[in-house]
Amino acid sequence: MATNIPQSVDPDLYPSGIAGGSSASAVSWSAIFAGTIAAVALTLILVAIGSALGLASVSPWPGVGAAPTTFTIAAGVWLIVTQWLSSAVGGYLAGRLRVRWHGLHTDEVFFRDTAHGLLTWATATVLIAMVAVAASALSNIAAAPVDVDMSKDAIDAARKAAMSVAGFTGLSLLVGAFIGAVAGAIGGRLRDMHP
């Protein structure tokens, strides 16, 4: 099976006459880490604000405060808003702070900027997940088991609430990945508009 390797590149796709320019990595990790730090910091701020709003809406007294369903929906919406804002800021910064690529086709630049935004989102998500798992593990060590009698209705309501939160979390992560990638492309495009 013979492969057809072109000896020259299409001048419309690569105006400089070279495909890629150098053997250096196409990933600008310093820009990704900067975007990750900004995304994690904004996530912490928004989670603290969301916790304050959530604690203000509930009450330990029966019949007072937000209903469990309302609270679950509001928490899910807040997770999505947190993902949107954090991913947008982190992805935009990664795209805007990356090095300028010369001699590449605009489609390749767009792909790389999108990848930078997605990698920023992924790195921030993995860091936050590691912190959440560590915090959960530490809280389980410190807490003594409590014997609580629960009815079947209470157990079913807790299961439904946990299912809703898990669904909202998955949706917020998916939306965050998309917005991080789009924000990376926007940031990279604006980066290239200014020398």
NORUR-V706820 format. One record per residue. RES is the residue in one letter. PSI is psi in whole degrees, 0 to 359 (none if undefined). Layout:
# NORUR-V706820
RES_PSI ; RES_PSI
This chain:
# NORUR-V706820
M_118 ; A_141 ; T_140 ; N_104 ; I_116 ; P_142 ; Q_337 ; S_163 ; V_159 ; D_123 ; P_338 ; D_326 ; L_323 ; Y_90 ; P_334 ; S_350 ; G_359 ; I_145 ; A_92 ; G_327 ; G_299 ; S_172 ; S_8 ; A_157 ; S_144 ; A_355 ; V_126 ; S_89 ; W_329 ; S_321 ; A_321 ; I_316 ; F_323 ; A_315 ; G_323 ; T_314 ; I_318 ; A_319 ; A_317 ; V_317 ; A_316 ; L_323 ; T_315 ; L_318 ; I_312 ; L_326 ; V_321 ; A_317 ; I_317 ; G_321 ; S_318 ; A_315 ; L_319 ; G_316 ; L_330 ; A_338 ; S_348 ; V_162 ; S_146 ; P_351 ; W_137 ; P_138 ; G_2 ; V_140 ; G_187 ; A_145 ; A_154 ; P_321 ; T_316 ; T_317 ; F_317 ; T_316 ; I_316 ; A_320 ; A_320 ; G_317 ; V_320 ; W_323 ; L_318 ; I_316 ; V_319 ; T_315 ; Q_317 ; W_307 ; L_314 ; S_316 ; S_321 ; A_314 ; V_313 ; G_314 ; G_318 ; Y_315 ; L_320 ; A_319 ; G_322 ; R_329 ; L_355 ; R_163 ; V_156 ; R_132 ; W_126 ; H_144 ; G_15 ; L_151 ; H_149 ; T_331 ; D_321 ; E_320 ; V_316 ; F_315 ; F_314 ; R_319 ; D_318 ; T_318 ; A_322 ; H_317 ; G_317 ; L_318 ; L_326 ; T_313 ; W_314 ; A_317 ; T_316 ; A_320 ; T_317 ; V_319 ; L_314 ; I_322 ; A_320 ; M_319 ; V_318 ; A_318 ; V_317 ; A_318 ; A_320 ; S_318 ; A_318 ; L_324 ; S_329 ; N_331 ; I_318 ; A_330 ; A_134 ; A_143 ; P_140 ; V_134 ; D_110 ; V_132 ; D_125 ; M_143 ; S_165 ; K_325 ; D_320 ; A_320 ; I_318 ; D_321 ; A_320 ; A_321 ; R_317 ; K_320 ; A_318 ; A_322 ; M_318 ; S_317 ; V_319 ; A_319 ; G_316 ; F_323 ; T_314 ; G_318 ; L_317 ; S_325 ; L_319 ; L_314 ; V_319 ; G_321 ; A_316 ; F_313 ; I_323 ; G_318 ; A_317 ; V_318 ; A_325 ; G_319 ; A_320 ; I_314 ; G_319 ; G_321 ; R_317 ; L_327 ; R_317 ; D_344 ; M_343 ; H_126 ; P_none
